[in-house]
Amino acid sequence: MAKTTIPIQLANAPTPAFEYFSTKKDEFVGWARKFSLFPYPFVTACCAMEFMAVSSSPYDTDRFGAALPRFSPRQSDLLMVVGTLTHKQAPVLLRVYEQMCEPKWVMAFGACATSGGFYQNYAAVAGIDKIIPVDIYVPGCPPRPETVIDAIMKLQDRIAGSHHPIITENF
Amino acid sequence: MAAAILDLMQQQLVPAGGEASLSHRMLVVVVLPADLLGTVRRLKSEFGFDLFLDVTAIDWPARTPRFDVVYHFYSTTHKIRVRLKTRVPEAEPLVDSLVSLYGSANFMERECHDMYGVVFRGNPDLRPILLYEGFVGHPLRKDYPKQQEQPLVPYRT
């Protein structure tokens, strides 16, 4: 059996697998980014219990490259708003969102973050999308872990398929 | 023991113009706002009610006077509770603060002030505690519109 240690490609020579591959720059960066989501859990309410369940061993979001929570918004990509947002907290959420560097994504985790849930009163914001833009909504009160994992995978698909502004002619 | 204290309180505690009744074996005393501080002082010093549990209010929109201010106390020696009520009008929802007797009354009175607009005379700090500066009105009053929000951050359009 011939050894294939020489990585140089000869013209028209048959190619062993994985010595090179062709892709689009956007797809390549998207592929890298989608598996390195650093979530920032903005945990405000009871959905936190479900967040703990989904991020620890039985469901394990680590399998999707979205495991390590960063407790500084400046180091994170994915803002997970887990629970009810009150009007008093809205300025805090906006500040956290503004501190995050691009690229950044936002997940509304649970019914309250999505729409205010059953709180339609003086205290609660009826959905965090009134304050900051949201990329993906997770329904449920609280969401099933499968729903959250599905949301992460859908978000990853979206990241992989989107245009990444860092890609210029000189990239 | 508890029954004896209860009898004693029913006989001695209720000031003139007040009334007393039993609710689920707990003494309920209704006093005039002017008698509140004196009654609570006696509760604490003579009857051993050393724990202040809560103060809240009830809004009766059709009634005059409109608000009930409701206090609960607990005695850690006798293991009984007592409820104290007083009625204040909408025009001047004013009662004496209990901060001089129970330090824990401070935050609870602030909450009651937030939610019902009851003014506690003598409370050193009636700033909003659950609400925020600039909030207009008192959300647990029955005439506060149920869905009226007062956002701090302008909504995205």
Interface residues (C-beta under 8 A of the other chain):
Chain A: H87 K88 A90 P91 L94 Q120 N121 Y122 A123 V125 A126 D129 K130 I131 I132 P133
Chain B: L131 Y132 P139 Y144 K146 Q147 Q148 E149 Q150 P151 L152 V153 Y155 R156
